[in-house]
Amino acid sequence: MPVVLLFIIFVVLLMIAIPVSITLGITAVLPSIFDPSFTVGAKYLIRAMFGGLDSFPLLAVPMFVLSGIIMAKGGISRKLFDVFAYFLGNFTAGMPCAVVVTCLFYGAISGSAPATVAAVGSMTIPVLTSLGYDLTFSTAIVTVAGGLGVIIPPSIPFIMYGMASGASVSDLFLAGVIPGLMIGLLLMLYAIYHCKRYGEDKEKIHAEVKKLHDKGLLKVLKESFWAILSPVIILGCIYMGIASPTEAAVISVFYALIISLFVYKSIRIGQLWNILVEAIKTFSPILFILAASTAFSRVLTLMQVPQAVSTFILENFHSQVAILLVINLFLLIVGMVMDTTPAILILTPILLPIIEAIGMNPVQFGVIMVVNLAIGFVTPPIGVNLFVASSLTGVSVMDIAKKSMAMIGLFLIALLLITFIPALSLGLL
């Protein structure tokens, strides 16, 4: 069966709204149906699917999903926002900047961009609008800053890329720190520019910050201490060699439970069942996609698709700069129409040989791929963050996307810097 026809069928199935996992499964079996001599049969594909799920690093994903949900229900995002608003609130764009920093920290807890938007946005967007900020701007900045949730470690897409490429997950986590902080800084600079151009209601902002100052620094820090400590514990366990990323994910679940149940007392025992059900509903689709994409990638490998794509790009683009620009453009387009998990699992085996051929470190490429797909979270038609934010505020997806364009531009500038300055990704390794 021709490879081009296989991909046409794949795209058509996605366009008619067939679920990604089913689309992957159908396209994985088509070559053996059309060509009985093809070496892959149904039994092999089923074994490949189960083999794709039999992975110790993969266990980190449901644990981080569960931890993020527990902390969202436990009001952790509010605790984080209060402490950053205390210090930044009285500066120009202090409140929007506090939102960006909150997204950075919450991303270091949940490892998920949509979870970051939902948890931080549901709490901060009403605060920003009550202080006089435009609703569309408030929604857009949370939507874009939520993308930091997959760049700042621990990151679920980094775990997926590590599985697909064989790269160290711990190294990938460390490589995401500087790019995540850099993008966060660029978003804060944009917020300052926006607020200087359109103005702020300083009276309302000062009144809100005064409430925090009246509490006193010690009380604000005391209330926020356990929330701020959570990413420190998670990442500290990994980089001090105390725990693997998977073990640290389990630690994060128990930490979130203890803090929410017994310290903040924001969750009751009776709510745990619903939290577990929500976590299962969130993670189960990922499992089906992972299993089907594993089988699909095996089929592509046997059809020598990675070698064909690698040969085509290397023969037609001779400059390393041109090759990297083509790959980035391709990933940006993919990020607009495909969710992060299947994109990473399908494309990593195809693109990695090209990256290795031009001498790029696979860890750096992992950061490049995740940043590209993070931009996809905030670009139509599939931008998940856009739909999450729209459901929170009622602002249309296209209005949020239009307001986000300048911030997406800054994301693209950061992407180019990460692509051509390896030290930004590899400097901490």
N, C-alpha and C positions, 0 to 999 in steps of 0.2 A: 504494500500500500504506500503510495507516495506521501512523503512527510508533509508537503505543502497541503495536500488534501486533508490530512489529519488535523493540521492546525486550523484550516478553514472550518471544519466541522466543530472544533473546540470553540472557536470564536462565535460561530452561529448559535451553538447551544447556550453560551453565556448571554448572548444578546436576546434570546427568547426567554431569559430568566430561569433557566434550569439551574438548580443549586450547584455551587462550585464542586462539591464533593461528588455529586452524581455525574457531572460533566467530566470530571477527571476519570471516574470509573469507566464511563462509556468509551471515552477515547483510548483508554488503556487496553480495552479488549478488542477494539476494532481491527487492529492489524492482524490478530490471529483469526478473526472471523473472515476477513477478506482474503487472507493468505494462509491456508492450512499448513503450509510448510514453515511458517514463522515459528521460531524456537520457543516463544512464550505462550503457554497455555493457561487455562483458568486456574489450575492448581498452583502454578508458579506465582500467578498474580495474588492469589489469596495468601500464600506464604509470605510474599513481599509486603502485603498490607499489614499482616500481624507482626512481621519483623520490624516494620517501621515504627510500630508502637512499643516494641520491646527495647526501651532505652531508659537508662537511669537518669541522664540529663533531662529527658522529657518530663519526668516527675515534677521538676521545678515549676513547670507552667501552671498546672492546676493549683499548686500551693500558692504561687504569687497571685493568681486570680482570686482565690479564697481570701488571702490576706488583704488584698485591695478592697474587696467587698466588705469585710469586717470593719476595716478602718473607715470606709465611707459611711457605713451605718453608725459607726461610733463617733462621728463628728470630728475626726482627726484634722480634716482640711480647715475647719474653722479655727482650731487651735493654732495651726501653722500660720494662717492668714493674720491672726491677731498680733502675733509677735513681730511679723514683718511690717505690718501696718504701723505698729508702735514706733519703729525706727525710721520708716521711709515716708509715712503718711504726710508730713508737713512739707516735704520737698515737692518740686514741680513733677507732676505725674506720679507722685508717691504711691497712690492707691493702685493704679494700673501696674506699676512696677512690683508692688507687693503681690499682686495676682500672679505675675510671671514667676517670681521667686517661689510662691506657693506651688505652682505647677511643677517647678524644678524639684522641689522636695517631695511632693506627692508622687511624681513620676518615679522617684527613688524608693517609693514604697510599693506602688502597684505594678510597675513595669508595663503599663498599658496606656496608650493614648486616649481611647474612648473613655476608659475608667477615670482618667485624670480630668477630662472635660466634664464628665457627669458629676464627679465628686466636688471638684473645685468650682465649676460653673454654677451648680445649683445653689451654692452658698454665696459666691462673690458677685455674680451678676446683679442680683437684687441690691446688694450693698452699693455697687458702683452706680446703678441707676438712681438709687435714693440720694446719692451725693451729687446728682446733676449730670453725670456722664451719659452720653448718647447710648441708647440701648443696643444699636447695631454695632457700634465701636466696642462696647463692653463684651458683647457676645463674640465678636471677631477676635479680640485679643485672647480670650480664654480658649477659643477654638484652635488658634495657631499655637499658642503656648502649650496647649495640651499635647501637641506633637512631640514635645520634649520628653514625654513619658516613655517613649520607645528608644530614646537616645541616651538619656541618663541611666546608669545602671541602678538596680537590675532591670534588664530589658527582655521581654518575652521574644521579640524578633531576633535579638542576639543569640538567645538559646537555640532558636530554630536554625539560624545561620551556622552556629557551631555544629549542630547535628548534621547539616547538609554538607559542610565543607571539611569537618574534622578539626577546625581551628579551636583553640582553647577558649572556653566560655569566659573564664576569669580574665584572660587577656582582652577579650572583646569588651567586657564590662569596663575595664580600666581605660581602654581606648576611647570609650564614649564620653568620658568625663569632660575633657577639654572642649570637644565639639559642642556638647550640650551646654556648657557654661557660656561658650562664645555666642551661640545662637540666642540664648537667654539674654545676654548683654545687648545684642543687636535689637531684640524686641523691646527691651527697656528704652533704648535710645530712640526707637520709633515712637514709643508712648510719650516720651518727653517732647519730641518734635510735634506730635499731634496735639498735646495739651497746650503747648506754647502758641500753636496756630489758632486753635479753636477756643482756648480758655478753659478755666475750671471755676467751680463755685467754691472759692477758698473758705468762705464762711461755714458752709456745711461740712467741708472736709476737716477744718480745724476743730469743729464741734465734735465730730466723730472721733478724731484722734485724741481730743481732750478726755473723752470717756475712758480711753485706754490708759492715758497718762494719769488720770485720777485713781485708777486701780493701783498704780505704782509698778515700776519695772519688775520688782521681785515677784509680785503676784502674777503678772502676765507671763513671766518666764516660768514660774512654777506651774501654771496651767498648761503651758506649751511644752514643757521640758520633755515629757514622755513622748510626745508626737515628734519633736525634733530628733530625739535619740533613736527613733526606729530605723531610719536609713543608716545611721552610724553603726548600730548593732549588726544590721544585715550585711553591709559591705565590710565592716570590720572583721566579722567572722570569716568572710571569704579571703580577704587579703592578708590576714594574720595566720592563715593556714589552719584555723580552728575547724572550719567546715567547708565542704564543697558548695557550689551554687545551689545544688538540689537540697542539701542539708540546711543551708541558710534559709531557703524558701520555707522549709518546715518550721524552723525557728521563728521566722516572721509571722507564721500563722499563730503559734502559741503566744508570741509577744503581743500580737494584735488582740487576741482573746483576753489575755490577762489585763491589758491596759483598758480595754473597752468595758470589760465586765466588772473589774474590781477597783480600778483607779479612777477613771472618768465616770464609771457606772452609767454609760450611755446606751448600753445594750443589756437586755434581760435574757436569762437562760432560755425562756420560751421563744425568743426570736431566732435562736441558732438554727432550728430546723429550716426555716424559710431562707436563711442565709446560705445554708448548704445546698438547698434546692436551686437557688439563684446561681451559685457557683457552678453546679453541675450543668445547668442550662447554658451557661456562658462557655464552658469548656468543651462540652460534648461535640458541638459542630467543628471545633478545632481538631478533635480526634479523628472524625470522619474525613476531614480534608487532608490531614496528615497521612492517614492510611492510604487514601486514594492517590495522593500525590507521590507517595513512595513507589507505588506500582507504576504510575505514569512515567516517573523519572527513569525507572528500570527499562521500560519499553523504549523511551527515547535513547537511552544509552545503547541498547541493542540495535537500534536503527541508526546509530552513529550520528545522531543529531548534534551533540556537543562538538564533535570533531569537525562536522560540516560547517557549523556556525563559526567556529574558531578559525578554520581555514579561510572562509569567505572574508571575515573581518581583517585578518592578518594579511591577506593577499591584496585587498582593495584599499586598506588604510595603513600606510607605512610609518606614519609618525605616531609616537606614543601619545602625544597630546590629542591628535585626531581620534585615535582609538578610544581614549578615555571620554572624550566629548560625545562620541557616538553611543557608548555604553550608558553614559549618564542620561542622554536624551531618550534612549530606549527604556531605561528604568523609570524615568519620569512619566512616560506615556503608559507604561504598565501599571504604575502606581495610581493612575487616574481611573483605571478600569478593573483592577483586581485587588483583592484584599492582601494584606501583608504576608500572612502565613503561606498561602499557596504560591505567591510570587517568589518568595525566598526559596521554598522547597523545590519549585520547578526550575527556576533560572540559575540558582547557584551551580548545579552541575554543568550547565551549559556555558556560563560565563567564566567560571573559575579557570579553565584551561587557558583562556585568552589572557587573563590577569597574570597567571604564572608565566606565560610566554613572554610578557613584557617586563617581568621582574618585579611586579608589585607584591607587597606583603599581603597575604590573604586576610589578615586582621584589619589592615587599612581598607581593603575592599569591602569587608563586612560593614564598616562604619559608613562608607560611601553608599552601599546598597540600602542600609537602614535609613539614612538621611533622605535619600531619594524617595523611599516609600513613605517616610513620615510626611513629606510634602504631599504625597497622594492622599493622606488623611484629610487634607483641607482643600482639595481640588475636585470639582465635579467631574464625572457624574456619580462616582462611587464614594466620594469623600465621607468616611464614617463620622469623623468629628463634626462635619457640617450638619449631618442629620441629628446627631446627639444634641448639639447646641440648639438647633432649630426646635427640637422637641421640648427643650427647657424654656425657651423664651417666646416661641411663636413667630420669630423673625424668619422670613423665607430663606431657603438654602442659598438661592442666587444672591440675595442681598448680603448675606454673611460672606459669601465668596468674593463679591465685588469689594467689600470693605477690607477683606483680608489680602488683597492683591499686593499692596505695598509691603506687607510683612512677609508674604511669600517670596517677593523679590529679595528681601534680606536673607531669607532661607537659602535662596539660590546662590547668592554671593558667598554665604558660608559653605555651601556645597562645593563651589569651585575652589575655595581656599583649602578645604579638607582633601580634595582630589589631588591638588598639585603641591601641597606642603605636607609631606608625610609626617613631620614632627608633631603636627596637631593631633594626629591619631596615635602615633607610636612613641611620643615623648615621655609618657609615664611608664612604658614597659621596661 
